[in-house]
Structures are given as structure tokens and as C-alpha cells.
Amino acid sequence: MSKTRDKILDAANALFYADGVRAVSVDAVAERAGITKKTLYYHFRSKDDLIAAYLASRDQPNLASFKRWFDRCEGTLEDKVAAIFDGLIRAARRPSWRGCGFLRTIAELANMPGHPAVAIGAAHKKKFEAWLAEQLATESEISGTAEDLARQIVVVMDGAFSAMLTHRDPSYIAAAGATARLLVRGARSGRLD
């Protein structure tokens, strides 16, 4: 049973991420998964449930990538934060990259604020922000709160994702990484009180 569910989620991930949640039909997901529509509905009550499961399946892998990029960097705190953006630049250079799947899905469902996928996307963004605040809090030289600094970095990151969707240019992520580096440096020197 879970093997079939995984096949459905793999198909949904590929199609929803590439083409958007509204453009892709349940029929297309079933066909890509090599199952019948009835089997898909056995595992997911509705397309909305499938969309929510798709987004939930992206949560931990994305957070793990951010953590891996941060942890592998051996430099200063600002180097480590910038390393997250460097990882995003590498991802953005792949032809299959379509930006932040969470923000894209939330944007597609903007007229449905109660949709479960919107809540999952918002929770993912909050998890990343909380994790980043924890990493920043280990730095004793930061003035202000780590939570405020993490939020500023998240705003910069999400702005870069938006610019990337508009311009299809990874240099916006590079600029966001440079900005995040300056934010951390400023917080360490007390200039952001």
C-alpha cells in the first residue's frame, strides 16, 4: 500500500512542481504513476489531499538540504548563512528548477486560504525560520534577537525566489546571499539594534 502511495507522490511531485497544482489533473498523476484513477482515490480522498501530501513530502528534504549546506560550510556564521544561498544557486542552475514549490503552490491557492496545502507551506516556512534562528542564536556576538535576524533573512530569501520566477536569473539568489551575509555581519557588529 505505501509503495503505491509513494508512486503516486513521486508522480505528483514531478508534475505539480513542473507545471503547477492547478494545471495538472488527477488523471495525469494517475497515468504518470501507472495506476488507475480509482487507485489514486483509494490513497487520497481528493486532489486537495494529494496537493497537501505533495507539499508535505517536500518539507523534510528541503529542510535537510538547507541544514546540509549550512553545516558543511566551515567558515564564519555569515559564510554559513551565505552557503544556504550558494546551494540554492546550484539548484537554480538545473533546467528542472522551478523555484520554491511552497511559494508557488501557496500563490496558486491564494484564493483558498483554508486549503491544507497553504497551511503546510506556511508551516514549512516557519520551520525553516525557527531552525535558522536556532543556528543564529548560537552566536553570542549577535545584537538583537536571533528570531528577528532569521525573519529578515527569510524575507530576503523569499524575495529572491520571487525575482527568480520573474526573471529566471540565478544572480538574484546570489544578491540575496550577499544581503544575508551583510545582515549577519551587521547583527554581529551591533549595527542592527
C-alpha positions as a Markdown table, in Angstrom:
| # | Residue | x | y | z |
|---|---|---|---|---|
| 1 | Met | 0.0 | 0.0 | 0.0 |
| 2 | Ser | 2.7 | 2.5 | 0.9 |
| 3 | Lys | 4.6 | 1.6 | -2.3 |
| 4 | Thr | 1.6 | 2.6 | -4.4 |
| 5 | Arg | 1.2 | 5.8 | -2.3 |
| 6 | Asp | 4.9 | 6.6 | -2.9 |
| 7 | Lys | 4.5 | 6.1 | -6.7 |
| 8 | Ile | 1.6 | 8.5 | -6.6 |
| 9 | Leu | 3.5 | 11.1 | -4.6 |
| 10 | Asp | 6.5 | 10.7 | -6.9 |
| 11 | Ala | 4.3 | 11.4 | -9.9 |
| 12 | Ala | 2.6 | 14.3 | -8.2 |
| 13 | Asn | 5.9 | 15.8 | -7.2 |
| 14 | Ala | 7.2 | 15.6 | -10.8 |
| 15 | Leu | 4.1 | 17.0 | -12.3 |
| 16 | Phe | 2.9 | 19.6 | -9.7 |
| 17 | Tyr | 6.4 | 21.0 | -9.4 |
| 18 | Ala | 7.0 | 21.3 | -13.1 |
| 19 | Asp | 3.5 | 22.5 | -14.2 |
| 20 | Gly | 1.7 | 23.7 | -11.1 |
| 21 | Val | -1.0 | 22.2 | -8.9 |
| 22 | Arg | -3.9 | 23.7 | -10.8 |
| 23 | Ala | -2.7 | 22.8 | -14.3 |
| 24 | Val | -2.2 | 19.1 | -13.6 |
| 25 | Ser | -5.2 | 16.8 | -13.4 |
| 26 | Val | -5.6 | 13.8 | -11.2 |
| 27 | Asp | -5.8 | 11.8 | -14.4 |
| 28 | Ala | -2.3 | 12.9 | -15.4 |
| 29 | Val | -1.0 | 12.0 | -12.0 |
| 30 | Ala | -2.6 | 8.5 | -12.1 |
| 31 | Glu | -1.2 | 8.0 | -15.7 |
| 32 | Arg | 2.3 | 9.0 | -14.7 |
| 33 | Ala | 2.1 | 6.7 | -11.6 |
| 34 | Gly | 0.9 | 3.8 | -13.8 |
| 35 | Ile | -2.3 | 3.3 | -11.8 |
| 36 | Thr | -6.0 | 3.9 | -12.2 |
| 37 | Lys | -7.7 | 7.0 | -11.0 |
| 38 | Lys | -9.7 | 4.7 | -8.7 |
| 39 | Thr | -6.5 | 3.5 | -7.1 |
| 40 | Leu | -5.3 | 7.1 | -6.6 |
| 41 | Tyr | -8.6 | 8.0 | -4.9 |
| 42 | Tyr | -8.2 | 5.0 | -2.7 |
| 43 | His | -5.0 | 6.6 | -1.3 |
| 44 | Phe | -6.1 | 10.2 | -1.5 |
| 45 | Arg | -9.7 | 11.3 | -0.9 |
| 46 | Ser | -9.4 | 14.3 | -3.3 |
| 47 | Lys | -7.0 | 16.3 | -5.4 |
| 48 | Asp | -6.7 | 18.8 | -2.5 |
| 49 | Asp | -5.5 | 15.9 | -0.2 |
| 50 | Leu | -3.0 | 15.0 | -2.9 |
| 51 | Ile | -1.7 | 18.5 | -3.2 |
| 52 | Ala | -1.3 | 18.7 | 0.6 |
| 53 | Ala | 0.6 | 15.4 | 0.6 |
| 54 | Tyr | 2.8 | 16.6 | -2.3 |
| 55 | Leu | 3.8 | 19.7 | -0.4 |
| 56 | Ala | 4.2 | 17.8 | 2.9 |
| 57 | Ser | 6.6 | 15.3 | 1.1 |
| 58 | Arg | 8.8 | 18.2 | 0.1 |
| 59 | Asp | 9.1 | 19.6 | 3.7 |
| 60 | Gln | 11.9 | 17.5 | 5.3 |
| 61 | Pro | 14.0 | 17.0 | 2.2 |
| 62 | Asn | 14.2 | 20.8 | 1.6 |
| 63 | Leu | 14.9 | 21.5 | 5.3 |
| 64 | Ala | 17.6 | 18.8 | 5.2 |
| 65 | Ser | 19.2 | 20.5 | 2.2 |
| 66 | Phe | 19.4 | 23.9 | 4.0 |
| 67 | Lys | 20.9 | 22.2 | 7.0 |
| 68 | Arg | 23.4 | 20.3 | 5.0 |
| 69 | Trp | 24.6 | 23.4 | 3.1 |
| 70 | Phe | 24.9 | 25.3 | 6.4 |
| 71 | Asp | 26.7 | 22.5 | 8.3 |
| 72 | Arg | 29.2 | 21.7 | 5.5 |
| 73 | Cys | 30.5 | 25.3 | 5.4 |
| 74 | Glu | 33.4 | 25.7 | 7.8 |
| 75 | Gly | 33.6 | 29.5 | 7.7 |
| 76 | Thr | 32.0 | 32.2 | 9.9 |
| 77 | Leu | 28.4 | 32.5 | 10.7 |
| 78 | Glu | 27.8 | 34.8 | 7.7 |
| 79 | Asp | 29.6 | 32.3 | 5.5 |
| 80 | Lys | 27.3 | 29.5 | 6.7 |
| 81 | Val | 24.2 | 31.6 | 6.1 |
| 82 | Ala | 25.5 | 32.5 | 2.6 |
| 83 | Ala | 26.2 | 28.8 | 2.0 |
| 84 | Ile | 22.4 | 28.2 | 2.0 |
| 85 | Phe | 22.1 | 30.7 | -0.8 |
| 86 | Asp | 25.0 | 29.1 | -2.7 |
| 87 | Gly | 23.2 | 25.8 | -2.5 |
| 88 | Leu | 20.1 | 27.5 | -3.9 |
| 89 | Ile | 22.2 | 28.9 | -6.8 |
| 90 | Arg | 23.4 | 25.4 | -7.7 |
| 91 | Ala | 19.8 | 24.1 | -7.6 |
| 92 | Ala | 18.5 | 27.1 | -9.7 |
| 93 | Arg | 21.0 | 26.3 | -12.4 |
| 94 | Arg | 19.4 | 22.9 | -13.1 |
| 95 | Pro | 17.0 | 23.0 | -16.0 |
| 96 | Ser | 14.3 | 21.3 | -13.9 |
| 97 | Trp | 14.3 | 24.0 | -11.2 |
| 98 | Arg | 11.1 | 26.0 | -11.0 |
| 99 | Gly | 11.7 | 28.0 | -7.8 |
| 100 | Cys | 10.2 | 27.4 | -4.4 |
| 101 | Gly | 7.5 | 24.8 | -4.6 |
| 102 | Phe | 6.0 | 26.0 | -1.4 |
| 103 | Leu | 5.6 | 29.6 | -2.5 |
| 104 | Arg | 4.4 | 28.6 | -6.0 |
| 105 | Thr | 1.7 | 26.4 | -4.5 |
| 106 | Ile | 0.6 | 29.0 | -2.0 |
| 107 | Ala | 0.4 | 31.5 | -4.8 |
| 108 | Glu | -1.7 | 29.2 | -6.9 |
| 109 | Leu | -4.1 | 28.7 | -3.9 |
| 110 | Ala | -4.2 | 32.3 | -2.8 |
| 111 | Asn | -7.9 | 32.5 | -3.2 |
| 112 | Met | -8.2 | 29.4 | -0.9 |
| 113 | Pro | -6.6 | 30.4 | 2.4 |
| 114 | Gly | -8.1 | 27.4 | 4.2 |
| 115 | His | -6.6 | 24.9 | 1.8 |
| 116 | Pro | -4.5 | 22.3 | 3.7 |
| 117 | Ala | -1.5 | 22.9 | 1.4 |
| 118 | Val | -1.4 | 26.6 | 2.3 |
| 119 | Ala | -1.1 | 25.6 | 6.0 |
| 120 | Ile | 1.6 | 23.1 | 5.1 |
| 121 | Gly | 3.5 | 25.7 | 3.1 |
| 122 | Ala | 3.3 | 28.3 | 5.9 |
| 123 | Ala | 4.4 | 25.7 | 8.4 |
| 124 | His | 7.4 | 24.8 | 6.3 |
| 125 | Lys | 8.4 | 28.4 | 6.1 |
| 126 | Lys | 8.1 | 28.8 | 9.8 |
| 127 | Lys | 10.1 | 25.6 | 10.5 |
| 128 | Phe | 13.0 | 27.0 | 8.3 |
| 129 | Glu | 12.8 | 30.3 | 10.1 |
| 130 | Ala | 12.8 | 28.7 | 13.5 |
| 131 | Trp | 15.7 | 26.4 | 12.6 |
| 132 | Leu | 17.7 | 29.4 | 11.2 |
| 133 | Ala | 17.0 | 31.3 | 14.4 |
| 134 | Glu | 18.4 | 28.4 | 16.4 |
| 135 | Gln | 21.6 | 28.5 | 14.4 |
| 136 | Leu | 21.9 | 32.2 | 14.7 |
| 137 | Ala | 21.3 | 32.1 | 18.5 |
| 138 | Thr | 24.5 | 30.0 | 19.0 |
| 139 | Glu | 26.4 | 33.2 | 18.0 |
| 140 | Ser | 26.9 | 35.1 | 21.2 |
| 141 | Glu | 28.0 | 38.3 | 19.4 |
| 142 | Ile | 24.7 | 38.9 | 17.7 |
| 143 | Ser | 22.9 | 42.0 | 18.8 |
| 144 | Gly | 19.1 | 41.9 | 18.8 |
| 145 | Thr | 17.3 | 38.7 | 18.7 |
| 146 | Ala | 18.1 | 35.7 | 16.5 |
| 147 | Glu | 14.4 | 35.4 | 15.6 |
| 148 | Asp | 14.4 | 38.9 | 14.1 |
| 149 | Leu | 17.6 | 38.2 | 12.1 |
| 150 | Ala | 16.2 | 34.9 | 10.9 |
| 151 | Arg | 13.0 | 36.6 | 9.8 |
| 152 | Gln | 15.0 | 39.2 | 7.9 |
| 153 | Ile | 16.9 | 36.5 | 6.1 |
| 154 | Val | 13.8 | 34.6 | 5.2 |
| 155 | Val | 12.2 | 37.8 | 3.7 |
| 156 | Val | 15.4 | 38.2 | 1.6 |
| 157 | Met | 15.3 | 34.6 | 0.5 |
| 158 | Asp | 11.6 | 34.6 | -0.4 |
| 159 | Gly | 12.1 | 37.9 | -2.3 |
| 160 | Ala | 14.9 | 36.2 | -4.3 |
| 161 | Phe | 12.6 | 33.3 | -5.1 |
| 162 | Ser | 10.0 | 35.8 | -6.4 |
| 163 | Ala | 12.6 | 37.6 | -8.5 |
| 164 | Met | 13.8 | 34.3 | -9.9 |
| 165 | Leu | 10.3 | 33.4 | -11.0 |
| 166 | Thr | 10.1 | 36.7 | -12.7 |
| 167 | His | 13.5 | 36.9 | -14.4 |
| 168 | Arg | 14.8 | 33.3 | -14.4 |
| 169 | Asp | 18.2 | 34.6 | -13.4 |
| 170 | Pro | 20.1 | 32.9 | -10.5 |
| 171 | Ser | 22.0 | 36.2 | -9.9 |
| 172 | Tyr | 19.0 | 37.3 | -7.8 |
| 173 | Ile | 19.8 | 34.5 | -5.3 |
| 174 | Ala | 23.5 | 35.5 | -5.3 |
| 175 | Ala | 22.4 | 39.1 | -4.5 |
| 176 | Ala | 20.1 | 37.7 | -1.7 |
| 177 | Gly | 23.0 | 35.7 | -0.3 |
| 178 | Ala | 25.2 | 38.8 | -0.2 |
| 179 | Thr | 22.4 | 40.7 | 1.5 |
| 180 | Ala | 22.0 | 37.9 | 4.1 |
| 181 | Arg | 25.8 | 38.0 | 4.7 |
| 182 | Leu | 25.6 | 41.7 | 5.4 |
| 183 | Leu | 22.6 | 41.3 | 7.7 |
| 184 | Val | 24.5 | 38.7 | 9.8 |
| 185 | Arg | 27.7 | 40.9 | 9.8 |
| 186 | Gly | 25.6 | 43.9 | 10.8 |
| 187 | Ala | 24.0 | 42.0 | 13.6 |
| 188 | Arg | 27.4 | 40.8 | 14.9 |
| 189 | Ser | 28.8 | 44.3 | 14.9 |
| 190 | Gly | 25.7 | 45.8 | 16.6 |
| 191 | Arg | 24.6 | 48.0 | 13.7 |
| 192 | Leu | 21.1 | 46.5 | 13.5 |
| 193 | Asp | 19.9 | 47.2 | 17.1 |
